[in-house]
Amino acid sequence: MKTLLLSALDAETPQIAADLIRRGELVAIPTETVYGLGANGLDEAAVTKIFEAKGRPQDNPLILHICGAEQIALFCHDVPAAAYVHPASACTTFKVNV
């Protein structure tokens, strides 16, 4: 595995990170408190890399970020109605469509 250090001050960094994710690679993303590990959540090989990198058990689900409530049904089933009323207040784990 090759590590590439990108600078937040470099205007090309977002594009480089996006290209890495599109190619199935992992990207560490600093947050206010910790570093997140990002990948294409729809790429099974990339998701597997996250589990391997973190030593995470397969029964411990990951978060899939989406653009809005209209996308919930694309990726989940058994979604409570509250998720569509106010998604931010209905943060929960849904059963994923596989």
N, C-alpha and C positions, 0 to 999 in steps of 0.2 A: 504494500500500500504506500502510495506517495502522498506526502503532506505538502500542500501549497499554502503559504501564508499570504493572505490578501489584506490590503490596507483599506480601512473604512474611508480614508481620505482620497483614495484613487477612484476617479469617476467611472472607471471600467469594471470595478469590483462587482457591482450587482449583475452585470452581463456575464462575467466570468462565472460567478456562482450559479446563475441560472443555467448556463451551458453545462456546467458540471452536473447539476441535478437532472437536466434533460438526458444526459448520457448515463444516468443510473448511478452516479457517484454520491457520496455523502458530503454535506457541508455543515460545519459547526457555525452556529449563529449566536453571538453574544446577546444576552438579555440583561435586564436590570439586576438579576441575582445569579443566574447560572448561564451556562452555554447550552443551547438547544442543538440537537442533531437533526438536520433536515435532509430529506430525500423525496423522490417522487413516490407518494403514497399509493399510486396506481401501478407501480413497477414492482412486481413480486421479488425480483432479485435485489433491488435497492432496499426494500423493506427487510429482507433477510440480512442484508449488510448491517442495518441498524441493530437488529437483534444480536448479531454476532459481535459487533463493536462494543455494545454495552453489556454483553453477557446477560441479556434480558431473557427470562423464561418465555416460551412461546405462548403461554396462557396469560401473559400480562400485556394487554392491548396497547397499541400506540394511538396517538391523536392524529386524525386526518382533518386538516384545516380546509374549509370550503368557503366559497364566496358569499353564500347567502342561504337562507332557509329553503329556497327553491331547489337547492342541490341535495338536500338531506335524503330524499327518496331515491336518488340515484345510487347512493352508497349504503343506505341503511334500511332495515325493515323493523316493524313493531315500534314505530316512532310515536311517542305520545303527542297529543294535540298541542300541548303547551310549547313544544319545540317550534311550532309555526306561529304562535301568538307572540312570543318574545324569546327568540333563540338565546340571547345572552343570559336570561334568567333560568333557562331550562338546560343548563350544561349538565349533561349526563352521558352515560355510555349507551350507545345503541347497538343492536345486533347488526353486523355488517353483512351486506349481500355478497355472497361468494359463489 
